[in-house]
Amino acid sequence: MRPDSPISETVSVILPAYNKACFLESVVRSVDKGSRSVCELIVLDDASTDNTPEVCHRLKSQSHSFRFEILRNEKNQGAAATRNMGIRAARGDILVFVDADARFEENCLDKLCAAMSCADIVFPKALYDDGRLLNPKNKFEREYAINSIVFAVRKLALAKMDALFDEQMNVYAEDADFFLRAKAVGLRIVYVEEAVVRHPVHTRYSEDWFFYSVRNTLYLTFKLEGLVKYRVPFCVYASYFIVTYLLGALFKRNMADGHPVDSTRGRLLRLYVRAIRQAFMMRDQLKEKRMNLELCLHGAKAAK
C-alpha cells in the first residue's frame, strides 16, 4: 500500500509524558503534519512536576484536525501503567504510541498505518537527531521490536495476549517484556524501514534509570525464562547485564554507550544491591503471571 493510500481504520495516537514539557510542542506538531487518518491524540501526563500541564492545555486550545484529550495521573505511575491507561481510553482501531521526546518525520504515521494491513504491531526506524541509528541495530531488533519509542498496535490484537504492559515493572524493559510476549503468542510484528522517527541524543542517565534497569533485567528473566524464546538463554542475558551494571556502578556510566550516570559510586552500588534484592522479592509474585502466560501460549499453539 502506498503512503498516500486511504486508511479506512481509525487511529489514536497515545503520548505518555513525564516532565517532558520542552518536547511536547514538537511531537504534537509532528502528529498534526503526520497523517490525515488520526482521529484523536491522547496526552497522558504521569503526574509531571514541570509545566507539562500548562503546555498540554495551551496546545489543546490550538486548532487540530483530531480530538485532543489530556489525562493526568495524580501520582506518578510509570510508563507501563500510563500506557495501559491510554489503551483503555483510546477509541481508535489502531493505537500509535509515541514517546514525548520523539517526533514523526513526514508521512511516518501513514506508512505505519498502511503496514498494519498485514501486521498486528509495526514500528519505524528511529534515528538520533544527529543522524545516527538508534533502533533497530540488528536482525533480532528488526524482528522483535524491543524499543517502544514509537510503535503501533491493532487494538483487537491485544485480546490475544496474556496481559498488557506489566505495571510492576514501572519503567525500563517493560517494553521488551510486552513485545517478547506479543511475539510468543503469535502477534505479527513488522519493521517499517521507510517510516522514520527522530529522537534527541541523551548524554546522561538518572539513578532511576540505573535502579529499574538492574531490577527489571532480573525480573524479566524470572518471568519469561522457559516460556519465551530470546536470542540467548535468559540466564545468560541476565548474567551479562548484571555484570555490566555492576561495572556501570563502579565507573558511574552506562557501559553500553559510555555516557555518565548522575550519581556517586557508593550510591550506585547501594542501588545495585537494593535492585537485586527487590527483584528476588518480586519473583515470589510471578506464579500467577507465568501461569497465565503459559495458558495463553498453549492456546495460541492450539489455534495454529
Secondary structure per residue as TSV (DSSP state, phi and psi in degrees):
chain	resnum	aa	ss	phi	psi
A	1	M	-	360.0	133.3
A	2	R	-	-74.4	152.8
A	3	P	T	-58.1	-26.9
A	4	D	T	-94.3	7.3
A	5	S	S	-70.3	146.1
A	6	P	-	-65.4	142.4
A	7	I	-	-111.2	116.1
A	8	S	-	-80.6	-24.6
A	9	E	S	-83.8	149.9
A	10	T	-	-82.1	149.4
A	11	V	E	-125.6	127.3
A	12	S	E	-108.9	129.1
A	13	V	E	-99.6	126.4
A	14	I	E	-114.5	122.6
A	15	L	E	-124.4	92.9
A	16	P	E	-73.8	141.6
A	17	A	E	-143.8	130.9
A	18	Y	S	-135.5	108.8
A	19	N	S	54.0	47.9
A	20	K	-	-122.0	31.2
A	21	A	H	-54.5	-37.2
A	22	C	H	-69.8	-15.9
A	23	F	H	-101.8	-14.7
A	24	L	H	-63.0	-42.2
A	25	E	H	-61.0	-40.5
A	26	S	H	-63.3	-44.9
A	27	V	H	-71.7	-37.3
A	28	V	H	-65.2	-40.8
A	29	R	H	-61.1	-38.4
A	30	S	H	-69.5	-29.0
A	31	V	H	-70.9	-42.1
A	32	D	H	-54.1	-41.5
A	33	K	H	-91.2	-8.8
A	34	G	H	-87.3	-24.5
A	35	S	-	-162.7	146.6
A	36	R	S	-88.6	-8.0
A	37	S	-	-100.2	-3.5
A	38	V	E	-70.1	124.5
A	39	C	E	-97.6	-21.9
A	40	E	E	-157.5	150.7
A	41	L	E	-120.7	122.8
A	42	I	E	-112.1	113.2
A	43	V	E	-94.1	124.8
A	44	L	E	-108.9	102.3
A	45	D	E	-86.6	110.0
A	46	D	-	-86.7	60.3
A	47	A	S	58.5	46.5
A	48	S	-	-60.6	148.0
A	49	T	S	-106.8	-0.2
A	50	D	S	-94.9	-157.5
A	51	N	S	-93.4	28.7
A	52	T	H	-54.0	-44.9
A	53	P	H	-59.3	-42.6
A	54	E	H	-65.2	-43.1
A	55	V	H	-64.0	-41.7
A	56	C	H	-59.4	-46.5
A	57	H	H	-69.3	-33.7
A	58	R	H	-65.4	-43.5
A	59	L	H	-67.1	-37.2
A	60	K	H	-62.7	-35.0
A	61	S	T	-70.3	-13.4
A	62	Q	S	-84.5	169.4
A	63	S	-	-79.8	129.7
A	64	H	-	-137.1	158.1
A	65	S	S	-88.1	2.8
A	66	F	S	-134.2	165.4
A	67	R	E	-72.2	135.3
A	68	F	E	-115.6	113.5
A	69	E	E	-118.9	141.4
A	70	I	E	-119.1	124.6
A	71	L	E	-119.8	143.3
A	72	R	E	-134.3	131.9
A	73	N	-	-80.5	135.1
A	74	E	S	-72.4	-29.6
A	75	K	S	-124.6	147.7
A	76	N	-	-62.8	125.3
A	77	Q	-	-109.3	-18.0
A	78	G	-	94.3	166.9
A	79	A	H	-64.1	-40.8
A	80	A	H	-63.3	-51.9
A	81	A	H	-65.0	-36.4
A	82	T	H	-68.6	-40.9
A	83	R	H	-63.2	-41.4
A	84	N	H	-61.5	-37.8
A	85	M	H	-61.5	-40.6
A	86	G	H	-64.6	-39.5
A	87	I	H	-60.9	-44.3
A	88	R	H	-67.1	-32.5
A	89	A	H	-84.8	-23.8
A	90	A	-	-70.3	143.3
A	91	R	-	-103.2	-12.9
A	92	G	S	-76.1	162.1
A	93	D	S	-75.6	-35.5
A	94	I	E	-113.8	129.2
A	95	L	E	-106.9	119.7
A	96	V	E	-108.2	117.1
A	97	F	E	-96.5	136.3
A	98	V	E	-138.8	131.7
A	99	D	-	-67.0	149.7
A	100	A	T	-65.7	-21.8
A	101	D	T	-102.7	13.5
A	102	A	-	-103.4	170.3
A	103	R	E	-154.3	146.4
A	104	F	E	-81.4	137.2
A	105	E	-	-83.8	170.3
A	106	E	T	-55.5	132.4
A	107	N	T	68.5	4.4
A	108	C	H	-59.6	-48.2
A	109	L	H	-60.3	-45.2
A	110	D	H	-64.3	-37.3
A	111	K	H	-66.6	-40.2
A	112	L	H	-64.4	-45.9
A	113	C	H	-66.8	-37.1
A	114	A	H	-62.9	-36.8
A	115	A	H	-70.1	-16.2
A	116	M	G	-68.4	-10.1
A	117	S	G	-63.7	-21.1
A	118	C	G	-132.1	28.5
A	119	A	-	-153.0	162.7
A	120	D	S	-101.7	-31.0
A	121	I	E	-136.2	134.1
A	122	V	E	-131.4	154.7
A	123	F	E	-148.7	152.2
A	124	P	E	-97.1	177.4
A	125	K	E	-75.8	133.1
A	126	A	E	-112.4	125.2
A	127	L	E	-115.9	145.1
A	128	Y	E	-69.3	160.8
A	129	D	T	-60.4	-24.6
A	130	D	T	-87.2	5.4
A	131	G	S	96.4	-10.4
A	132	R	-	-71.9	149.5
A	133	L	E	-74.4	128.2
A	134	L	E	-97.4	-45.5
A	135	N	E	-164.9	139.5
A	136	P	-	-89.7	150.8
A	137	K	-	-106.8	-8.9
A	138	N	S	-153.1	175.7
A	139	K	H	-59.4	-42.2
A	140	F	H	-60.6	-46.0
A	141	E	H	-68.1	-25.4
A	142	R	H	-74.1	-25.0
A	143	E	H	-94.4	-26.4
A	144	Y	H	-112.5	-12.4
A	145	A	-	56.4	60.7
A	146	I	-	-72.7	-28.0
A	147	N	-	-102.7	136.1
A	148	S	-	-105.0	23.8
A	149	I	S	-51.2	-50.6
A	150	V	E	-144.8	133.3
A	151	F	E	-158.0	159.5
A	152	A	E	-124.4	143.0
A	153	V	E	-137.2	141.3
A	154	R	E	-75.3	125.8
A	155	K	G	-60.0	-41.0
A	156	L	G	-63.3	-28.9
A	157	A	G	-67.0	-24.6
A	158	L	G	-63.8	-22.3
A	159	A	G	-67.4	-18.5
A	160	K	G	-80.5	-11.8
A	161	M	S	-89.7	160.0
A	162	D	S	-71.1	-29.8
A	163	A	-	-166.4	168.9
A	164	L	S	-84.4	-142.2
A	165	F	S	-70.9	139.7
A	166	D	-	-78.8	107.4
A	167	E	T	-71.5	-16.9
A	168	Q	T	-69.2	-22.6
A	169	M	S	-78.9	-21.1
A	170	N	-	67.6	-78.4
A	171	V	S	-154.2	152.8
A	172	Y	S	75.1	114.3
A	173	A	S	76.7	-4.3
A	174	E	H	-65.6	-27.2
A	175	D	H	-74.8	-41.7
A	176	A	H	-60.1	-43.0
A	177	D	H	-58.4	-46.3
A	178	F	H	-62.0	-48.3
A	179	F	H	-70.4	-36.6
A	180	L	H	-64.7	-40.8
A	181	R	H	-68.1	-39.2
A	182	A	H	-60.1	-45.6
A	183	K	H	-63.3	-40.6
A	184	A	H	-65.7	-33.8
A	185	V	T	-87.9	2.5
A	186	G	T	102.1	9.0
A	187	L	-	-68.7	139.5
A	188	R	-	-84.9	118.2
A	189	I	E	-110.7	125.8
A	190	V	E	-127.2	131.0
A	191	Y	E	-87.5	125.5
A	192	V	E	-107.6	91.9
A	193	E	E	-64.6	-32.0
A	194	E	E	-77.3	-12.0
A	195	A	E	-90.0	129.8
A	196	V	E	-128.8	136.3
A	197	V	E	-122.8	157.1
A	198	R	E	-115.0	150.1
A	199	H	E	-144.1	137.4
A	200	P	-	-66.5	158.7
A	201	V	-	-85.5	115.9
A	202	H	-	-96.9	128.8
A	203	T	-	-112.0	5.4
A	204	R	-	-141.3	153.1
A	205	Y	B	-124.0	152.5
A	206	S	-	-96.9	167.6
A	207	E	H	-63.4	-36.6
A	208	D	H	-60.4	-43.4
A	209	W	H	-57.4	-44.9
A	210	F	H	-65.2	-49.3
A	211	F	H	-61.5	-51.8
A	212	Y	H	-70.0	-29.9
A	213	S	H	-65.1	-44.0
A	214	V	H	-65.1	-51.6
A	215	R	H	-60.5	-46.8
A	216	N	H	-74.9	-22.7
A	217	T	H	-61.3	-45.3
A	218	L	H	-71.0	-43.5
A	219	Y	H	-58.8	-44.1
A	220	L	H	-61.1	-40.2
A	221	T	H	-63.9	-47.4
A	222	F	H	-61.9	-35.1
A	223	K	H	-76.8	-41.8
A	224	L	H	-105.3	-15.9
A	225	E	T	-57.5	130.1
A	226	G	T	85.7	-9.9
A	227	L	T	-113.5	-38.0
A	228	V	S	-121.2	136.8
A	229	K	-	-78.0	139.9
A	230	Y	-	-129.9	171.5
A	231	R	S	-68.1	-23.6
A	232	V	S	-135.0	161.8
A	233	P	-	-56.0	142.4
A	234	F	H	-60.6	-30.3
A	235	C	H	-65.4	-35.7
A	236	V	H	-70.0	-44.3
A	237	Y	H	-55.1	-50.0
A	238	A	H	-65.6	-43.3
A	239	S	H	-60.6	-44.5
A	240	Y	H	-60.3	-48.8
A	241	F	H	-74.1	-32.3
A	242	I	H	-64.7	-40.1
A	243	V	H	-66.5	-42.0
A	244	T	H	-61.1	-42.5
A	245	Y	H	-70.2	-31.4
A	246	L	H	-63.7	-44.2
A	247	L	H	-62.7	-38.3
A	248	G	H	-60.6	-39.3
A	249	A	H	-65.2	-41.6
A	250	L	H	-67.3	-37.6
A	251	F	H	-99.6	-2.6
A	252	K	T	58.4	44.0
A	253	R	B	-143.7	156.7
A	254	N	-	-79.9	111.2
A	255	M	T	-68.2	-15.3
A	256	A	T	-72.1	-37.5
A	257	D	T	-126.2	-3.6
A	258	G	-	83.0	-1.3
A	259	H	-	-78.0	148.3
A	260	P	B	-75.3	155.1
A	261	V	B	-103.4	131.0
A	262	D	S	-76.8	82.4
A	263	S	S	-169.7	-179.5
A	264	T	-	-100.4	161.5
A	265	R	H	-60.3	-45.6
A	266	G	H	-62.2	-42.8
A	267	R	H	-64.2	-42.4
A	268	L	H	-67.2	-36.3
A	269	L	H	-65.9	-38.5
A	270	R	H	-66.8	-41.2
A	271	L	H	-63.3	-37.3
A	272	Y	H	-60.2	-48.3
A	273	V	H	-65.0	-43.7
A	274	R	H	-63.5	-38.7
A	275	A	H	-64.6	-42.2
A	276	I	H	-66.1	-43.4
A	277	R	H	-60.1	-43.9
A	278	Q	H	-65.5	-38.0
A	279	A	H	-61.6	-41.3
A	280	F	H	-68.8	-33.8
A	281	M	H	-66.4	-39.3
A	282	M	H	-70.1	-23.2
A	283	R	H	-57.6	-35.7
A	284	D	T	-66.9	-17.3
A	285	Q	T	-94.5	3.5
A	286	L	-	-92.1	-5.5
A	287	K	H	-57.2	-47.6
A	288	E	H	-67.4	-39.7
A	289	K	H	-65.7	-41.3
A	290	R	H	-66.2	-37.3
A	291	M	H	-65.4	-44.0
A	292	N	H	-63.2	-40.8
A	293	L	H	-66.0	-41.1
A	294	E	H	-62.8	-42.4
A	295	L	H	-63.0	-41.4
A	296	C	H	-64.8	-40.0
A	297	L	H	-66.2	-40.0
A	298	H	H	-64.6	-40.4
A	299	G	H	-63.5	-41.2
A	300	A	H	-65.1	-39.4
A	301	K	H	-67.6	-40.1
A	302	A	H	-68.1	-29.3
A	303	A	H	-76.9	-14.5
A	304	K	-	-71.8	360.0
